[in-house]
């Protein structure tokens, strides 16, 4: 995806499902209060006003690069690893997502954000042939 506006209640990723993902995204912070992903029911959220990245009770300050943030997220069966703004923030989260939820969602709350770019790859297990 390139240069896609995302408003409240919209999900560009509707219908995408899987277990293991590699997500690379860049957001232009236009008017939303919060933006992020819900990965198999687990929210990864950026609070625009507070300039804070949050996931599963962990949080880290994240200053935008100009008016943009970049998130790279690796989703495994027992963890979500978040790299923000080209590795300035690294947030490893140990989590076991629910088996029955394989959904992926992108969201904006309180306004619109511009998805400058987003690439999503479903990964394969290293243990299966």
C-alpha positions as CSV (number, residue, x, y, z in Angstrom):
1,X,0.0,0.0,0.0
2,X,1.2,3.5,-0.8
3,X,-0.3,6.9,0.2
4,X,-3.6,5.5,1.5
5,X,-5.6,7.7,3.8
6,X,-6.9,5.7,6.8
7,X,-9.9,7.0,8.8
8,X,-11.6,5.9,12.0
9,X,-13.4,2.6,11.5
10,X,-11.5,1.7,8.3
11,X,-9.3,-1.4,8.0
12,X,-7.1,-1.7,4.9
13,X,-6.2,-5.2,6.0
14,X,-9.7,-6.7,6.3
15,X,-9.6,-10.3,5.1
16,X,-5.8,-10.9,5.7
17,X,-5.2,-13.7,8.1
18,X,-2.2,-15.8,9.2
19,X,0.1,-16.8,12.0
20,X,3.5,-15.3,11.2
21,X,4.0,-11.8,9.7
22,X,6.6,-9.4,8.8
23,X,5.1,-5.9,8.6
24,X,6.9,-2.7,7.5
25,X,5.0,0.6,7.6
26,X,5.4,4.3,7.5
27,X,2.7,6.7,8.7
28,X,2.3,10.4,8.1
29,X,0.8,11.8,11.3
30,X,-2.0,14.0,10.0
31,X,-5.0,14.2,12.4
32,X,-5.5,10.9,14.3
33,X,-5.0,10.7,18.1
34,X,-3.9,7.0,18.0
35,X,-2.8,4.7,15.2
36,X,-1.7,1.1,15.1
37,X,-2.2,-2.5,14.4
38,X,-4.3,-5.3,16.0
39,X,-2.3,-8.5,15.4
40,X,-4.4,-11.6,16.3
41,X,-6.3,-9.4,18.9
42,X,-3.1,-7.9,20.3
43,X,-2.9,-4.1,19.9
44,X,0.3,-2.3,18.9
45,X,-0.6,1.4,19.4
46,X,1.1,4.7,18.9
47,X,-0.4,7.6,20.9
48,X,0.3,10.7,18.7
49,X,-0.2,13.3,21.4
50,X,1.9,11.6,24.0
51,X,4.4,10.4,21.4
52,X,4.3,6.9,23.0
53,X,4.4,3.4,21.6
54,X,2.5,0.7,23.5
55,X,1.9,-3.0,23.4
56,X,0.7,-5.4,26.2
57,X,1.5,-3.0,29.1
58,X,5.0,-2.1,27.7
59,X,5.5,1.4,26.5
60,X,8.3,3.6,25.1
61,X,8.7,7.2,24.1
62,X,8.8,7.6,20.3
63,X,9.4,11.0,18.7
64,X,8.3,11.3,15.1
65,X,10.8,11.7,12.3
66,X,9.5,15.0,11.1
67,X,5.8,14.2,10.9
68,X,6.2,10.4,10.3
69,X,6.8,7.2,12.2
70,X,8.1,3.9,10.9
71,X,7.1,0.6,12.4
72,X,8.6,-2.8,11.5
73,X,6.9,-5.7,13.3
74,X,7.9,-9.4,13.4
75,X,5.1,-11.7,14.6
76,X,6.0,-15.2,15.7
77,X,4.0,-17.8,17.6
78,X,5.3,-16.7,21.0
79,X,6.3,-13.1,20.4
80,X,5.8,-9.8,18.7
81,X,9.0,-7.8,18.0
82,X,8.6,-4.1,17.3
83,X,11.3,-1.9,15.7
84,X,10.3,1.8,15.6
85,X,11.9,4.5,13.5
86,X,14.6,2.4,12.0
87,X,15.6,0.6,15.3
88,X,15.6,3.7,17.6
89,X,13.1,1.7,19.7
90,X,13.2,-2.1,20.1
91,X,10.2,-3.6,22.0
92,X,10.2,-7.4,22.3
93,X,6.9,-8.7,23.6
94,X,6.4,-12.3,24.8
95,X,2.9,-13.3,24.0
96,X,0.9,-16.3,22.8
97,X,-1.9,-15.1,20.5
98,X,-5.2,-16.9,20.6
99,X,-5.2,-19.9,18.2
100,X,-8.7,-19.0,16.9
101,X,-7.8,-15.4,16.0
102,X,-5.6,-15.1,12.9
103,X,-6.8,-11.6,11.9
104,X,-4.7,-8.5,11.1
105,X,-6.1,-5.0,11.4
106,X,-4.7,-1.5,11.0
107,X,-6.6,1.4,12.7
108,X,-6.8,5.1,13.3
109,X,-8.7,6.7,16.2
110,X,-9.8,10.3,16.6
111,X,-9.1,11.3,13.0
112,X,-7.3,10.3,9.8
113,X,-3.7,9.2,9.2
114,X,-1.9,8.7,5.9
115,X,-0.3,5.3,5.4
116,X,2.7,6.4,3.3
117,X,3.8,2.8,2.8
118,X,3.0,-0.6,4.1
119,X,4.3,-4.0,3.2
120,X,3.1,-7.2,4.8
121,X,4.6,-10.6,4.3
122,X,3.3,-13.9,5.7
123,X,6.2,-15.9,6.9
124,X,6.7,-19.6,6.9
125,X,7.8,-21.6,9.9
126,X,11.5,-22.6,10.0
127,X,10.4,-25.9,11.6
128,X,8.0,-27.2,8.9
129,X,9.1,-28.7,5.6
